[in-house]
Amino acid sequence: MQLKTILNRVLRHSAFVYVTEQLVQTQAGATLQVQLRARANSRPRCSGCGRLGPGYDTLAQRRFEFVPLWGIAVFFLYAPRRVNCVRCGVRVEALPWAVGKHRLTTAYAWFLARWAKRLSWKEVAEVFHTSWDNVFRAVEMAVDWGREHRDLSAISAIGVDEVQWQRGHRYLTLVYQIDTHCKRLLWVGKERKLKTLLGFFRWFGQERSAALKFVCSDMWKPYLRVIAKKAGQAVHVLDRFHIMSHLSKAIDEVRAAEVKALRAGGYEPVLKDSRWLLLKRPENLSEKQEIRLAELLQYNLKSVRAYLLKEDFQFFWGYRSWYWAGQFLERWCKRTMRSRLEPMKKVARMLRAHRPLILNWFRAKGAISSGIVEGFNNKAKLSIRKAYGFRSFHTMEIALFHTLGALPEPEGTHRFC
Ligand SMILES: [Zn+2]
């Protein structure tokens, strides 16, 4: 069977024909080169407006990379014609297997983009003997297409989160859809300032913003202000993940200070290697860690008291009624304010200041998927770690949308995967 026969089966074009095929040995290895030409008497299609027009001239032959066969690179060779279009002037003709100036065929670009969801970009380039640039361009194409074709209707709950992406406190603001029926990354912004999130709402539009029912975010002041202004009708929830991470940070501070003080006083290092014992949830500890934690809890240490306050706070999330949850919150804050643990007191003050938004958690229960922001946060951090070395914001944005955007794909892209 000839390659032409297979190509006619999988990728047939009405206006172009596969003419010859050739196995060419180059320095980089063997390549299969497939020559194409326009069907006799066919007129070229303008790449500007998509209409057929009279031919103008023919350009030099170009190579388009296609999906490799048995590890052999496959190239389409074709000399594009130019159209003398009545609307657009002289233009290069539109080709059904590639878009614009792309040197990858559309089929191959989707093929690489799909693999790039499973492997890192570097690995995809290695496995398919192509360049990192080609993989990036393929993913970029897939993301651009997906963002253009995604459905942005019926979004009722969003979560706003920030992740660090470069050394030196550089942040990205990520906005997710967190409806129970659809969870995905919607938007990425540079920094985490007032104007960052304003940028989201500008893009999102007034109509969609007015339809929001729930917004979930951290207690970060610029976010609070923008959300109150742009989606004031939505129930604004301060989410569990962020509140608990503030408490964990406070414990860390108490512990670090105490370790220092104990060491200065010449005491036994009881707190040595205790960080994870105090930060992990008890049910996630190993048996050995459990025993160590039990030992540690016998000491009347500041770190232990901070830990117990945090664990006590977990009960808060189990309440059904916001009224009783509110009572609990007040008791907890009172107790913490008497604890003489400054970092914990700071959290208590913060919780008191945002009491209504925290209690909104109970009004939103069931309507948004709790824990979803935390899940996305972990995945985003993983993408950023994997993409280590991506200097530019654009590359990072493409990577995040590719893994978290749940973007649509055109039909038939699975064919070669
Ligand atoms: Zn035209």
Residues whose N, C-alpha, C, O or C-beta is under 5 A from the ligand:
A	BS01	ZN	C46 G48 C49 G50 C85 R87 C88
